[in-house]
Amino acid sequence: MNSSPSLTADGATNTITTSNGSSPSDLPPLLVLRPLSDAWSAAVSAKFTVISPSSPLCTSTRAALVSAAYNKVDPAFLDQYPSLQCIATTSVGVDHIDLEECWRRGIQVATVGEIFTKDVADYAVGLLIDVMRRITMSDRYLRNGLWMSQGDYPLGSKLGGKHVGIVGLGSIGSAIARRLEAFGCKISHVSRKPKPTVKYKYIPNIYDLATESDILVVACSLTKETHHIVNKQVLQALGKEGIIINIGRGANIDEPELVRCLVQGEIKGAGLDVFENEPNIPKELFEIGNVVLTAHQSVFTPEAISDIIQVCIANFEAFFAGKPLLTSVVAD
């Protein structure tokens, strides 16, 4: 059986054949700047000669695989790898990539496109139902033996009929809206600009959106404009019965202010999959009852991971063949 190429201690590839019968030298070199699971390693090594950042070849490699969790693609990063012409990230967000600097240097950038959309939308609705109906809290109550000693757990709230404000009506925000519409929710949104083809009510600023909403779902990308877009004033506008769900980026919300509002009862609850300084989570959140916390996992299912691998490989194959990238990031 043929095997895939492996890395030696100094980052060079061993001279062995790949699963398709080629030697590593026959395959395009790909700089890999994130850890690879077995599935990733097998798929990538079958198509490319894997170059590690410790290899002498890293500075002459034209294409690189990066990750939001491990890489900040800024001018200093790009200076280290002056030959780069193509970068593919394993995320849909690009807040870890200086796009303007990449484009200035003639570097193409690709994301995973809309692969995560359905899974993240499902997860957002799951978080919201959990917070509204107090499912996780009720589970803890039962497991701690309190049902027999203290009686029934306090009731949660129904989701149907609630006014949901969505912050960012891109592909994920739109998918969330469609799912919540099926629950009988009233949907409004705030975006960078009105979208004539969208049927949901457009509200020009987030403060007014929060004022009209029972629930805020944060689904926008992280930019200079959306950093702390949910601040003290927005949380106060959401009010004491308000719920906030965040599956965007942690820094979309002023986290210390969110913690304060939750502790003091100025908003009712939250479902958070992302945090401002991951993996560091404010300890106060662990002590608050009506808060559901998950470890930035809304995007991940086995099916999505397989799709991510394939789209990243397809983007690199297109690049090396001189064809347009499948999921290229373009300027607005």
C-alpha positions, 0 to 999 in steps of 0.5 A: 500500500502506498503511503502519504508523505510525512515530515521529518524533524527539520520540516522536510518531506521524506522521499516516499510515495503518496496514495496516488502513486506520485512522489512528494516532489511531483506534488505542489508544495503547500505551507501548512501553518496549523496542526493537522488531524489524521483526516486532514493530514491524509487528505492534504498529503495525498494532493500536496507536498506538505511544507512546515514553517520550520522547513527551509522551503517555507519562504519560497512556498506560494500557497498556505493553509491557515486557521483563525485559531492559530494564525494572525495574517498581518504584515509581519506574518506576510513578511515571513513568507514573501512568496505567498500568492494564495492563502486559504483559511479553515474558517468563514470569518476573516477577522484574523486576516489583513485583507487589504494588505493581502490584496496590496501584495497580490495575494488571493484569499479563500474561506470555506464559503457557506459550508458552516451556514446550516450547522451554525444556524441550527446551533443558534436556534438550539442555544436559544431554545435552551436558554428560553426553556431552561433545558440545561439548567433543568438538567442540572437541577434534576441531576443534583437531586433537587426535584425531589427535595425542592419541587419543580424547576422554574418555568421557562418562556415560550419561543413562538411569537417573540420578536427576534433581532438579528445582527448581520443578515448574511448567509448564516443570519438569513438561515437563522431567520428562516428557522425562527420564522417557522417557530412563529417569531417576528424577525427584524435585522440590522445590516450594513445596508438595506437589502431590497430582496429581504422580506424581514424588517430592516432597522438602521441601527442596533440600538433601535433593533434592541429596543424592539426585540425580545431576543438579539442574535449576533451573527455578524462578522468581526470588523472595526465597525462591529467590534463591541457593536453590542455595548452597554446602551444596546444591552440596556435597550434589550432590557430585563426580559431580553435574551442574547445569543452570540454565534458570531465572534466574542468581540462583537459584544462588550464582554465585561458589560455583558457579564455585568448586565447578567450578574445584575439582572439587567438582561434575562439570559444568554447563549454564548458559543464565542468569547472575547479572549478564548479560551479564557472565559469570565468566571462570573459566567459560570455562576449565572443561572440562565446562561448556556456556554459552549466552546466555540463549536457551533461550526463543527460537525463531522460532515462539515469538517469533511466538507471543509477539507474538500473545499480547501483542497479544491481552492489550492488545486484551482490556484495551482492550475491557474484557475479562479478560487472557488470561495475567494474573498473579494472586496465589497 
